[in-house]
């Protein structure tokens, strides 16, 4: 999934901040994964600048699903 996430990071540029964490690193990444409550990985969580969650997913995701989620959030129509 890294090539897809890297591509989206390039596509959306400064409009989004991408943080990649390793769920098996025994450190920060693993702590974040465990606290997130995601049932599997890879995991994806979209957050607003204030830290509120607007979308989450896990497992292999088609690029279109991630693009749609990002576009909806950036357009102000995504989220909870």
KOLRO-916720 format. One line per 5 residues: number of its first residue (from 1); their letters; for each residue x, y, z of C-alpha. Coordinates in Angstrom, 2 decimals. Last residue first. Example, Ala and Ser with C-alpha at 12.3 -4.5 7.8 and 13.67 -1.06 7.14 Angstrom:
2> sa> 13.67:-1.06:7.14  12.30:-4.50:7.80 $
***
This chain:
80> xxxxx> -18.93:11.97:10.98  -16.71:12.77:8.12  -16.81:13.83:4.55  -18.62:16.75:2.98  -16.06:19.48:3.62 $
75> xxxxx> -14.47:19.31:0.19  -11.19:18.20:1.77  -13.00:15.43:3.64  -14.86:14.26:0.56  -11.70:14.33:-1.58 $
70> xxxxx> -9.72:12.36:0.98  -12.39:9.69:1.32  -12.89:9.43:-2.45  -9.15:9.17:-3.05  -8.82:6.42:-0.41 $
65> xxxxx> -11.64:4.40:-1.95  -10.31:5.02:-5.46  -6.84:3.72:-4.53  -8.38:0.35:-3.75  -7.87:-0.51:-0.10 $
60> xxxxx> -5.94:-3.49:1.25  -6.79:-3.89:4.89  -8.12:-1.23:7.19  -10.33:1.81:7.01  -10.97:4.99:8.90 $
55> xxxxx> -12.67:8.31:8.24  -13.35:11.67:9.90  -11.44:11.46:13.17  -11.06:14.63:15.21  -7.45:15.71:15.73 $
50> xxxxx> -8.02:19.47:15.35  -6.27:19.39:11.96  -8.89:16.89:10.80  -7.97:13.22:10.96  -8.06:10.47:8.38 $
45> xxxxx> -7.20:7.03:9.75  -5.81:4.21:7.66  -4.84:0.74:8.76  -2.67:-1.84:7.06  -3.65:-3.65:9.06 $
40> xxxxx> -6.36:-5.25:11.10  -9.12:-4.73:13.64  -8.36:-1.02:14.13  -8.84:-0.13:17.79  -6.70:2.98:17.38 $
35> xxxxx> -4.91:2.42:20.70  -3.25:-0.77:19.48  -2.17:0.79:16.19  -0.84:3.93:17.86  1.12:1.87:20.39 $
30> xxxxx> 2.56:-0.30:17.60  3.65:2.73:15.64  5.14:4.44:18.70  7.25:1.48:19.77  7.48:-2.28:19.28 $
25> xxxxx> 7.81:-1.66:15.54  4.98:-3.97:14.49  2.26:-1.46:13.64  4.79:0.56:11.61  3.74:4.18:11.29 $
20> xxxxx> 3.32:6.38:8.24  2.22:9.97:8.72  0.79:11.76:5.70  -0.05:15.44:6.00  -2.72:16.65:3.61 $
15> xxxxx> -3.39:19.82:1.60  0.38:20.31:1.27  0.62:17.91:-1.64  -2.62:16.18:-2.59  -1.16:14.26:-5.52 $
10> xxxxx> 2.23:13.66:-3.89  0.65:12.24:-0.72  -1.77:10.26:-2.86  1.15:8.70:-4.73  2.98:7.87:-1.50 $
5> xxxxx> -0.19:6.26:-0.13  -0.55:4.16:-3.27  3.15:3.19:-3.31  2.97:2.31:0.40  0.00:0.00:0.00 $
***
